[in-house]
């Protein structure tokens, strides 16, 4: 009464197709019976490697009995040769309506039609699936509480910081660059290690291209990963009393969001390279510690032989860009009562500088592309 039947032997398929042609198929591969039997009993016997009345084509006539292991191995091999390749073509073509087990296509024919759907279709389905799966993870109450509580607490600590307190304002901007340079990284580290089993299973089945999966993952994360930093900046920026200019605020927000993307890219690269949560988290913690120290705020006179470390830190560039948006080289602040000093001469700002901001943006763009490309290449190694 079944339309189609799937028959498994110890987890390996030995038949898939119309129920009405099941007996014909097993006869075609050398397993036939001289008496009328219930087809269901015959299929179950074969699945268990039991065939007292059957013999395949390569068997000698004086040895009609096969051990179960040999029967199963033969049927699995026959399935791979006669049915598996045809199934792939059937999925790719609506014209296949008949089952002819004698003329199986070659592997090269199947390989040329490996992808049954277009790249755009794969991308669209993966994007929708990913957003549905991760929307509750990205916007769960704990993460929202964590980000908003830090924003409100930070805003209260730096409440309406006057422009004369330049040291507090510089510290506030550095906190911006540190928090949104490290928080996304630790979240992104878990991404690919957690999805490794699913990715291996689906890619080994030829369900989609790796590029479609990777770009769908990247695009799908944008609204979820950028919503919380936006809310954080809205709260913290205005509570902290930074420059009350809409254009300055928008530029600062864009720098923070761009830093989030770069940080997330590095986390994805770590996760894809190591594919182990503990190892990736350990590497991320060491990296963030180095970036924190070399970010241009704590250590201002780094020895020449190790000064290159700060140029690897995206937090350094984010910090410098935020300073460059808030201040100009010709700005002044009240360094003493009725005494005004140039902002560019303030030690914490002088060690970083306020010029060449476009070069800093270009370096962050290269980091974003480089880290994402590194993660993509690392995923190619996953088998």
C-alpha positions in Angstrom: 0.0 0.0 0.0 3.1 2.3 0.2 3.8 4.7 -2.7 7.6 4.7 -2.0 9.8 2.7 0.3 13.1 3.4 2.1 14.9 0.3 3.2 17.9 0.6 5.6 20.4 -2.0 6.7 22.2 -1.0 9.9 21.7 2.6 9.0 22.8 2.3 5.3 20.2 2.6 2.5 19.8 -0.5 0.3 16.7 0.6 -1.5 14.7 3.7 -2.2 11.9 3.9 -4.8 8.4 2.8 -5.7 7.1 0.0 -3.6 5.8 -1.7 -6.7 9.3 -2.0 -8.2 11.1 -3.2 -5.1 10.9 -6.9 -5.9 12.0 -6.1 -9.5 15.0 -4.2 -8.3 16.3 -6.9 -6.0 15.8 -9.5 -8.7 17.8 -7.3 -11.1 20.8 -7.4 -8.7 20.7 -11.1 -8.2 18.3 -11.7 -5.3 15.2 -13.6 -6.4 13.0 -16.2 -4.9 11.5 -19.3 -6.4 8.4 -19.2 -4.2 5.8 -16.5 -3.5 6.6 -14.6 -0.4 5.3 -11.5 1.4 7.4 -8.6 0.0 7.7 -7.0 3.4 9.2 -10.2 4.8 11.6 -10.4 1.9 12.7 -6.8 2.4 13.2 -7.2 6.1 15.2 -10.4 5.6 17.5 -8.7 3.1 17.9 -5.7 5.5 19.2 -8.2 8.1 21.4 -9.9 5.6 19.3 -13.1 5.6 18.7 -14.6 2.2 18.5 -18.5 2.4 16.8 -18.7 -1.0 18.7 -15.9 -2.7 22.0 -15.7 -4.5 23.5 -12.7 -6.3 25.0 -12.8 -9.8 28.6 -13.2 -8.7 27.9 -16.1 -6.4 28.9 -19.7 -7.3 26.0 -22.1 -7.8 27.5 -24.6 -5.2 27.4 -21.9 -2.5 23.8 -20.6 -2.2 24.2 -19.4 1.3 25.8 -16.0 2.0 26.7 -14.7 5.5 24.7 -11.6 6.6 27.7 -9.2 6.4 28.4 -10.1 2.8 24.8 -9.8 1.8 24.5 -6.3 3.4 27.8 -5.1 1.8 26.7 -6.3 -1.6 23.3 -4.6 -1.3 24.8 -1.3 -0.1 27.3 -1.4 -3.0 24.4 -2.1 -5.4 22.4 0.8 -4.0 25.4 3.3 -4.5 25.8 2.1 -8.0 22.2 1.8 -9.2 20.0 4.1 -7.1 22.0 6.8 -5.3 23.2 8.5 -8.5 19.7 8.3 -10.1 18.2 9.9 -7.0 20.4 12.9 -7.3 19.3 13.4 -10.9 15.7 12.9 -9.9 16.0 15.8 -7.4 17.5 18.0 -10.0 15.0 17.2 -12.8 11.2 16.8 -12.8 11.4 14.7 -16.0 12.5 11.6 -14.3 9.4 9.4 -13.9 10.7 5.9 -14.5 13.1 3.6 -12.6 15.5 1.9 -14.9 18.2 0.1 -12.8 20.2 -1.2 -15.8 21.4 2.2 -17.1 22.7 4.1 -14.2 24.3 7.5 -14.9 28.0 8.0 -14.3 29.5 10.0 -11.4 30.7 12.7 -13.8 27.1 13.2 -15.0 25.9 13.7 -11.4 28.8 16.0 -10.6 27.9 18.3 -13.5 24.5 18.7 -12.0 25.6 18.8 -8.4 23.6 21.9 -7.4 19.9 21.4 -8.0 19.0 25.0 -7.0 20.5 28.4 -7.9 22.9 30.2 -5.6 20.3 32.9 -4.9 17.7 30.3 -3.9 20.2 28.7 -1.5 21.1 32.0 0.0 17.5 33.1 0.5 16.5 29.9 2.2 19.5 29.9 4.5 19.0 33.5 5.3 15.4 33.0 6.3 16.3 29.9 8.3 19.2 31.6 10.1 17.2 34.6 11.1 14.3 32.5 12.4 16.8 30.3 14.4 18.9 33.1 15.9 16.4 35.9 16.5 15.6 34.7 20.0 19.2 34.0 20.8 20.2 37.5 19.7 17.4 39.3 21.4 17.0 37.2 24.5 16.3 39.0 27.8 19.7 38.3 29.3 21.6 39.9 26.4 19.3 42.9 26.3 19.6 43.4 30.1 23.3 43.0 29.9 23.8 45.7 27.3 21.2 48.2 28.5 22.4 47.9 32.1 26.0 48.6 31.1 24.8 51.5 29.0 22.8 53.0 31.8 25.4 52.4 34.5 28.1 53.9 32.3 25.9 56.9 31.5 25.4 57.5 35.2 29.1 57.2 36.0 30.0 59.7 33.2 26.8 61.8 33.6 27.0 65.0 31.7 30.8 65.1 31.8 31.8 68.8 31.2 34.1 69.6 28.3 36.8 70.7 30.7 37.1 67.2 32.1 38.8 66.0 29.0 40.5 63.0 30.8 37.0 61.6 31.6 35.8 62.1 28.1 38.8 60.4 26.6 38.3 57.5 29.0 34.6 57.3 28.0 35.5 57.1 24.3 38.1 54.4 25.1 35.4 52.4 26.9 33.3 52.7 23.8 36.0 51.2 21.7 36.8 48.5 24.2 33.3 47.3 25.0 32.1 47.1 21.4 35.5 45.7 20.3 35.4 42.7 22.6 31.7 41.9 23.3 30.9 40.9 19.7 34.1 38.9 19.4 33.2 36.6 22.3 29.7 36.0 20.9 31.0 35.3 17.4 33.6 32.7 18.6 30.8 30.2 19.3 29.1 30.5 15.9 30.9 28.0 13.7 31.9 25.4 16.4 28.3 25.2 17.5 27.1 24.7 13.9 29.9 22.4 12.9 27.8 19.1 13.0 25.0 20.7 11.0 27.4 22.3 8.5 29.2 19.0 7.9 26.0 17.0 7.5 24.4 19.4 5.1 27.5 20.1 3.0 28.3 16.4 2.7 24.8 15.9 1.4 25.4 18.6 -1.3 22.5 20.7 0.0 24.2 24.1 -0.7 27.3 26.0 -1.6 29.6 27.1 1.2 29.5 30.7 -0.2 25.7 30.8 0.1 25.8 29.6 3.7 28.6 32.0 4.7 27.0 35.1 3.1 23.6 34.2 4.5 25.2 33.9 7.9 26.9 37.2 7.5 23.9 39.1 6.2 21.5 37.5 8.7 23.6 38.6 11.6 23.7 42.3 10.6 20.3 43.5 12.0 20.6 41.3 15.1 24.2 42.2 15.9 23.9 45.9 15.2 20.6 46.6 17.1 22.0 46.4 20.6 25.1 48.5 19.9 22.8 51.2 18.4 20.6 51.2 21.5 23.7 51.3 23.7 25.2 54.3 21.8 21.9 56.2 22.0 21.8 55.8 25.7 25.4 56.2 26.6 26.3 59.0 24.2 23.7 61.5 25.4 23.9 60.5 29.1 27.7 61.0 29.0 27.4 64.5 27.7 29.5 64.1 24.6 29.4 66.6 21.7 25.6 67.4 21.3 25.7 67.6 17.5 23.6 65.2 15.3 26.3 64.7 12.7 28.9 64.0 15.3 26.6 61.5 17.0 25.8 59.7 13.7 29.5 59.5 12.8 30.3 58.1 16.2 27.5 55.5 15.9 28.8 54.4 12.5 32.3 54.0 13.9 31.0 51.9 16.8 28.9 49.7 14.4 31.9 49.3 12.1 34.1 48.3 15.0 31.4 45.7 15.9 31.6 44.2 12.5 35.4 44.0 12.5 35.4 42.4 16.0 32.7 39.9 15.0 34.8 39.0 11.9 37.8 38.2 14.1 35.6 36.1 16.3 34.3 34.2 13.3 37.8 33.6 12.0 39.0 32.2 15.4 36.0 29.9 15.6 36.4 28.7 12.0 40.1 28.1 12.4 40.0 26.1 15.6 36.4 24.7 15.5 36.7 24.2 19.3 34.9 26.6 21.7 37.5 26.3 24.5 40.5 26.8 22.3 38.9 29.7 20.4 37.8 31.4 23.6 41.3 31.1 25.1 42.8 32.6 21.9 40.2 35.4 22.0 40.9 36.3 25.6 44.7 36.5 24.9 44.0 38.6 21.8 41.6 41.0 23.5 44.0 41.5 26.4 46.8 42.4 24.1 44.6 44.8 22.1 43.4 46.4 25.4 46.9 47.1 26.6 48.1 48.3 23.2 44.9 50.3 22.4 46.6 53.6 22.9 45.1 54.5 26.3 46.9 52.6 29.0 50.4 52.5 27.4 51.3 55.6 25.5 55.0 55.2 25.0 55.3 51.7 23.7 58.9 50.5 23.0 59.8 50.6 19.3 60.4 46.9 19.0 56.9 46.0 20.0 55.0 49.1 18.8 53.6 47.1 15.8 51.1 45.5 18.2 48.9 48.5 18.4 48.6 48.7 14.7 47.0 45.2 14.8 44.4 46.3 17.3 41.1 47.4 15.7 40.2 48.9 19.1 43.1 51.4 18.6 41.7 52.5 15.3 38.1 52.8 16.7 39.4 54.8 19.7 41.4 57.1 17.4 38.4 57.6 15.1 36.1 58.4 18.0 38.6 61.0 19.2 38.9 62.5 15.7 35.1 62.8 15.5 34.8 64.5 18.9 37.8 66.8 18.7 39.7 68.9 16.1 43.4 69.8 16.3 42.4 73.4 16.7 40.0 72.8 19.6 40.8 74.0 23.1 39.8 72.9 26.6 40.1 74.5 30.0 43.2 72.9 31.5 43.3 75.2 34.5 41.2 78.1 35.8 40.8 80.5 32.9 43.7 78.8 31.1 43.1 77.0 27.8 45.2 74.4 26.2 45.1 72.8 22.8 43.3 69.5 22.7 45.9 68.1 20.3 48.6 68.6 23.0 46.7 66.6 25.7 49.0 63.6 26.3 46.4 60.9 25.9 45.3 62.4 22.6 48.8 63.4 21.4 50.0 59.8 21.7 47.2 58.7 19.3 46.8 61.7 17.0 43.9 63.3 15.3 45.0 63.1 11.7 45.0 60.6 8.9 41.5 59.3 9.8 40.8 58.0 6.3 43.9 55.8 6.5 42.5 54.3 9.8 39.1 53.7 8.1 40.9 52.0 5.2 42.8 49.7 7.6 39.6 48.7 9.4 38.0 47.9 6.0 41.0 45.7 5.2 40.6 44.0 8.6 36.9 43.4 8.0 37.5 41.8 4.6 40.6 39.9 5.7 39.0 38.3 8.8 35.9 37.3 6.9 38.0 35.8 4.1 40.1 34.0 6.7 36.9 32.5 8.2 35.6 31.5 4.8 38.8 29.7 3.8 39.0 28.0 7.2 35.5 26.6 6.7 36.6 25.0 3.4 39.0 22.9 5.5 36.1 21.4 7.5 35.3 17.9 6.3 
